[in-house]
Amino acid sequence: MNTLLEKSLNENLPVEMIYLAANNQITQRRIIVKELHERYFKAFCFLRKADRLFKKDNILSVMPERSKLLKSS
């Protein structure tokens, strides 16, 4: 997980994640990481069209952007 977040930060690449929000709702987000910290990170969220803070503990899954996966196959 951290490897993909670091790659997003270093290369300004979008990644997709499944995230458990504070209200216990599961959402799929497309993000670009802006800052990484030990327990949380700041990222631009395409769903909300704004920078957001995300807790690392609430990430259920993170993967390369789907369109990138399709192009590399």
C-alpha positions, -999 to +999 in steps of 0.1 A: +000+000+000+027+025+010+046+018-022+016+029-044+010+060-022+047+069-025+046+064-063+015+086-065+034+113-045+067+111-064+053+108-099+020+128-095+001+097-107-036+089-098-043+058-078-077+043-069-086+033-034-115+018-015-119+039+017-139+036+049-151+071+057-157+084+092-195+077+089-186+040+081-196+044+045-173+026+020-163+047-010-141+043-041-118+073-046-094+083-073-066+104-057-032+119-062-011+120-031+003+154-021+018+147+014+026+114+033+027+111+071+029+082+094-008+078+101-025+099+074-019+115+041-031+145+021-044+139-014-064+155-042-097+136-044-113+136-078-147+126-062-148+157-040-126+179-064-106+191-034-076+182-012-086+159+016-069+142+045-072+104+047-063+080+076-041+052+064-059+028+088-092+034+069-078+023+035-094-010+026-076-013-008-053+007-031-045+000-067-031+016-098-056+036-118-078+012-138-071+029-171-034+025-165-039-013-159-058-017-191-032+001-212-003-020-198-020-054-207 
